[in-house]
Amino acid sequence: MRLSRRYAIYIKFIMLVLVLIITLASLVSLESFWDSRNSSRPEDIRKAVLDACVQCYALEGSYPPSLEYLEKHYGLILDREEYYFYYEVFASNVMPTVEVYKK
């Protein structure tokens, strides 16, 4: 009886250690997932800006003169506290250059 009780305590301890290891591994992998997700964010924002530019060109016949124009007339929301935006227009009928960088 005494041996089986000691065996049960060891089993409970091993199970507790396994649960802690699995929980820790899950948290580490989740953090890694969010880090990789945030690193692709500037490219997603750039694509959204370019999509708004194309929509403006389709509706108005010219590309927008500035990012502020897109924000005012097309509802584009830019997080200027987190990202730097570079927007260069060469001509009204040429796709503008858009670059987004994390601060």
C-alpha angles and dihedrals in degrees: 000000000000093000093052092049091052089047090054091052091052091049091051091049092049091048091051092051091049092050090050092049092049091047092049092048090050092051092049093049092046091053090049090051093053092046091054090045092054093049091062092047097092090056090050090051091048090052091050091052091049091048090053089049091053091048090052091049091050093050102036105024095239137069117255116270094224146000089253088061090055091048093049101041105025103035096244111164116205125189100220092173092063102032142040115224126206114192121173126178118198098177136344092254097046122083108255123240111250126187128172124196130182113240 
